[in-house]
């Protein structure tokens, strides 16, 4: 049984007007766009929190859960739950995942959360060891039957490995049409050495049976595959089950921090096999560090599938061709075989950086919702804000909105020896609004925030 600490139900609600009093020089007039709701601070500690995921129950929209990296001593994955639509939050930490040798992993990262169709909550977490044992990471999935307040069930999704290899970047996807749980992950061997990516799956209605054998998502064998996510959609012609898309980056040289090729592979049998990999685009990758910044960057691809058409999808990703970070979107109408021309999300200010995107589609497929970190509101291009963008024409044009009332210095509160704001922030789409979750600065460390926006 997992051990965790429960903390009191509390959150810091930040009135936007009050926040505007600080650092007026960093503010810019927000463009016309979505209506931003009240910003709620989920975490409140001195240890540092980042890399957040968020999900809302399909059976009770008041029940929202979140997960994040937690940097306490004997750290684990931090988790939160809300029973009032994200206004207030309870918090806890998932710790002490067992190693194959009988000990416990020392460190955790890469949290992911989700619900099945029955309102049961799930949490995925990567555990690895820094105590010298050499165990290179295991992915565990936890289940909660009380809306994410406790997670008494734990199942191993991907077992630990050694030999300087590690599971990395796992992420959970739950197909609520079938209550299938997918865990996508990479096995990372180091730059210049082949890395592969896999998907494992389990039946939420028979979780005790565990996860099946890993399925290789790509026929690519000479290059490195990383930053894998999967997304589910309706069955398409010729398929025997739900359509699954694996979206990932590929290194063709192994000499850059971010990948130089964006690719997708489709499964038409519910993830049991994947078709030949298709290249979506080739990009100039963003450098590991932006000028004058100590935190690392990311331009991994994220896909959204039309809920009504399993052949219709979009991919968002980043590139650095003109010397700053730009976000691009491409659309496919034929299951990922062919792709549209590039569509630019747009710069907040010319020559500024936008990065760490995540994109979802509204339930009827008519709107794309996008969240990303944005350095364009600060005249110096240094402070980080969060932006939301919506598109009603498949990503051709975007209505952009500043979410955060002021930028934050991502170098100010490193959770360890090096500044780090995580590799992702998160968004989920609903008919009339979207929920956002991101990393920002609190009083003494990086913290997790959330709000809703109405396009």
Buried (B, 14 or more C-beta within 10 A) or exposed (E): EBEBEEBEBEBBEBEBEEBEEEBEEBBBEBEEBBEBBEBBBBBBBEBBBBBBBBBBBBEEEEBBBBBBBBBBEEBBBBBBBBBEBBBBBBBBBBBBBBBEEEEBBBBBBBBBBBBBBEBBBBBBBBBBBEEEBEBBBBBBBBBBBEBBBBBEBBBBBBEBBEEEBBBBBBBBBBBBEBBBBBBBBBBBBEEEEBBBBBBBBBBBEEBEEEBBEBBBBBEBEEBBBBBBBBBBBBBBEEBEBBBBBBBBBBBBEBEBBBBBBBBBBBBBBBBBEBBEBBEBBBBBBBBEEBEEBEBBBBBBBBBBBBBEBBBBBBBBBBBBEEEBBBBBBBBBBEBBEEBBEBBBBBBBBEEBBBBBBBBBBBEEBBBBBBBBBBBBBBEEBBBBBBBBBBBBEBBEBBBBBBBBBBBBBBBEBBBEEEBBBBBBBBBBBBEEBBBBBBBBBBEEBBBBBBBBBEB
